């Protein structure tokens, strides 16, 4: 009986070790991240609202969970605020995100120094307020697009994140008068950090 229990324990231990995570992008890992983007907007939307293309800074935190090695589901938030003279704009959007990470570190047992390129897609719903505080315009809109980048592991849990993001944007003025939607495109170059929870 003792031998049977010992064999069962060994089989159980082997099964657990076979399921153990070997990298930050394995199944059941979590990540928290954030980027600061240099953003350039164009198209009819930018021309109608800013008379030309516009460049600004945007903050975008994100989080996610790996449902299988490399494949993650999550969500992201974008936030932007800027002021020119008495005019101020504040915009925020939130939505789901899906991505795939490529494990370029399979041959190494060291996580630190590892490189994990990725590709992600997202869909965001947002709102925006623009004006001088007395005569403000309010907008609602959507953004969908993707980004490509990489995580370079600075330690077993912390990574440098660098990426390029593209999105197609559609915004509609809701107040003071409702207008038809206007569309445009945005390109962002970003850098940030990612924290993996995997051990």
C-alpha positions as CSV (number, residue, x, y, z in Angstrom):
1,X,0.0,0.0,0.0
2,X,2.8,2.4,0.9
3,X,4.5,1.7,-2.5
4,X,1.2,2.4,-4.3
5,X,0.9,5.7,-2.4
6,X,4.5,6.6,-3.2
7,X,4.0,5.8,-6.9
8,X,0.8,7.9,-7.0
9,X,2.6,10.8,-5.3
10,X,5.5,10.6,-7.8
11,X,3.1,10.6,-10.8
12,X,1.2,13.6,-9.3
13,X,4.5,15.5,-8.8
14,X,5.6,14.7,-12.3
15,X,2.3,16.0,-13.7
16,X,2.6,19.2,-11.7
17,X,6.2,19.7,-13.0
18,X,5.0,19.1,-16.5
19,X,2.5,21.9,-16.1
20,X,4.9,24.3,-14.5
21,X,5.4,27.6,-16.2
22,X,8.7,28.1,-17.9
23,X,8.4,31.7,-19.1
24,X,6.4,34.8,-18.3
25,X,4.2,34.2,-21.4
26,X,3.1,30.7,-20.4
27,X,-0.5,29.7,-19.7
28,X,-2.0,31.2,-16.4
29,X,0.4,34.1,-16.4
30,X,-0.8,37.7,-15.8
31,X,0.7,41.0,-16.9
32,X,0.3,44.6,-16.0
33,X,1.8,47.2,-18.3
34,X,1.7,50.8,-19.3
35,X,3.1,52.9,-22.2
36,X,3.6,56.6,-23.0
37,X,3.0,57.3,-26.7
38,X,4.1,60.1,-29.0
39,X,0.9,60.4,-31.2
40,X,0.3,61.7,-34.6
41,X,-3.3,62.1,-35.9
42,X,-4.5,62.6,-39.5
43,X,-7.4,62.3,-41.9
44,X,-10.7,64.2,-42.1
45,X,-11.2,64.0,-38.3
46,X,-7.9,65.9,-37.6
47,X,-8.6,68.4,-40.3
48,X,-12.1,69.2,-39.1
49,X,-11.1,69.6,-35.5
50,X,-7.5,70.9,-35.6
51,X,-7.2,72.2,-39.2
52,X,-4.2,69.9,-39.8
53,X,-2.5,66.9,-38.4
54,X,-1.8,66.9,-34.6
55,X,0.9,65.5,-32.4
56,X,0.3,64.9,-28.7
57,X,1.3,62.6,-25.8
58,X,-1.0,59.7,-24.7
59,X,-0.9,57.3,-21.7
60,X,-2.1,53.8,-22.1
61,X,-2.2,51.2,-19.2
62,X,-3.1,47.6,-20.0
63,X,-3.5,44.2,-18.3
64,X,-4.1,40.7,-19.5
65,X,-4.1,36.9,-18.8
66,X,-2.5,34.2,-20.9
67,X,-5.0,31.5,-21.8
68,X,-2.3,29.4,-23.5
69,X,1.4,29.8,-24.1
70,X,1.8,33.2,-25.9
71,X,-1.9,33.9,-26.3
72,X,-3.3,36.6,-24.1
73,X,-6.7,38.2,-23.5
74,X,-7.0,41.6,-21.8
75,X,-8.1,45.2,-21.8
76,X,-6.5,48.5,-22.3
77,X,-7.2,52.1,-21.5
78,X,-6.1,55.3,-23.3
79,X,-6.0,58.7,-21.7
80,X,-5.0,62.0,-23.2
81,X,-5.2,65.6,-21.9
82,X,-3.7,68.8,-23.3
83,X,-4.3,72.5,-23.1
84,X,-3.7,75.3,-25.7
85,X,-4.4,78.8,-24.3
86,X,-7.8,78.6,-22.7
87,X,-8.9,75.5,-24.6
88,X,-8.5,72.1,-22.9
89,X,-9.1,68.6,-24.3
90,X,-9.6,65.4,-22.2
91,X,-10.3,62.0,-23.7
92,X,-10.5,58.5,-22.4
93,X,-11.3,55.2,-24.1
94,X,-11.5,51.6,-22.8
95,X,-11.9,48.2,-24.4
96,X,-10.8,44.6,-25.0
97,X,-7.5,43.5,-26.4
98,X,-6.1,40.2,-27.7
99,X,-2.5,39.5,-28.4
100,X,0.1,36.8,-29.2
101,X,3.7,36.8,-27.9
102,X,6.5,35.0,-29.7
103,X,9.0,33.1,-27.5
104,X,12.4,34.0,-28.8
105,X,14.0,32.7,-25.6
106,X,13.2,28.9,-25.8
107,X,16.8,27.8,-26.0
108,X,17.8,29.6,-22.8
109,X,17.0,28.8,-19.2
110,X,17.6,32.5,-18.2
111,X,14.6,34.7,-18.3
112,X,16.5,37.9,-17.8
113,X,17.7,39.2,-21.2
114,X,14.9,37.3,-23.0
115,X,13.1,38.9,-25.9
116,X,9.3,38.4,-26.5
117,X,8.0,40.1,-29.7
118,X,4.2,40.5,-29.9
119,X,1.3,41.6,-32.0
120,X,-2.0,42.8,-30.5
121,X,-5.4,44.0,-31.6
122,X,-7.9,46.2,-29.7
123,X,-11.3,47.8,-29.9
124,X,-12.0,50.9,-27.8
125,X,-15.1,52.9,-26.9
126,X,-14.4,56.4,-25.7
127,X,-15.6,59.9,-24.8
128,X,-14.0,63.3,-25.2
129,X,-14.6,66.9,-23.9
130,X,-13.1,69.9,-25.6
131,X,-13.6,73.6,-24.9
132,X,-12.8,76.6,-22.7
133,X,-15.0,75.6,-19.7
134,X,-18.0,77.7,-20.7
135,X,-18.6,76.5,-24.3
136,X,-17.6,72.9,-24.3
137,X,-18.1,70.2,-27.0
138,X,-18.6,66.6,-26.0
139,X,-17.8,63.6,-28.3
140,X,-18.2,59.9,-28.3
141,X,-16.3,57.5,-30.5
142,X,-14.6,54.2,-31.3
143,X,-11.0,53.2,-32.1
144,X,-9.9,49.9,-33.5
145,X,-6.4,48.8,-34.5
146,X,-3.3,47.0,-33.5
147,X,0.2,47.3,-32.4
148,X,3.5,45.4,-32.8
149,X,6.4,45.6,-30.4
150,X,8.6,43.6,-28.0
151,X,9.2,43.0,-24.3
152,X,12.9,42.9,-23.3
153,X,13.2,41.2,-19.9
154,X,15.1,43.3,-17.4
155,X,14.5,40.7,-14.7
156,X,12.3,37.6,-14.3
157,X,9.2,39.7,-14.0
158,X,9.9,43.2,-15.3
159,X,10.3,44.0,-19.0
160,X,11.0,47.1,-21.1
161,X,8.2,47.5,-23.7
162,X,8.6,49.3,-27.0
163,X,6.0,49.3,-29.8
164,X,4.2,51.0,-32.7
165,X,0.4,51.3,-32.6
166,X,-2.0,52.1,-35.5
167,X,-5.7,52.8,-35.1
168,X,-8.7,53.8,-37.2
169,X,-10.8,56.4,-35.3
170,X,-14.4,57.5,-35.6
171,X,-15.8,60.3,-33.4
172,X,-19.2,62.0,-33.3
173,X,-20.1,65.3,-31.6
174,X,-23.0,64.8,-29.1
175,X,-23.1,68.3,-27.5
176,X,-24.0,71.1,-27.9
177,X,-25.4,69.8,-31.2
178,X,-25.2,66.3,-32.6
179,X,-23.2,65.8,-35.8
180,X,-22.3,63.0,-38.2
181,X,-19.3,60.8,-37.4
182,X,-15.9,61.8,-38.7
183,X,-13.1,59.4,-39.2
184,X,-9.3,59.5,-39.2
185,X,-6.2,57.5,-38.4
186,X,-3.6,57.6,-35.6
187,X,-0.1,56.4,-35.4
188,X,1.6,56.1,-32.0
189,X,5.2,55.3,-31.0
190,X,5.4,54.2,-27.4
191,X,7.7,53.0,-24.7
192,X,6.9,51.7,-21.3
193,X,7.2,48.8,-18.9
194,X,5.4,45.4,-18.3
195,X,5.2,43.4,-15.1
196,X,4.6,39.7,-15.4
197,X,3.0,37.7,-12.6
198,X,3.9,34.1,-13.4
199,X,5.6,32.4,-10.4
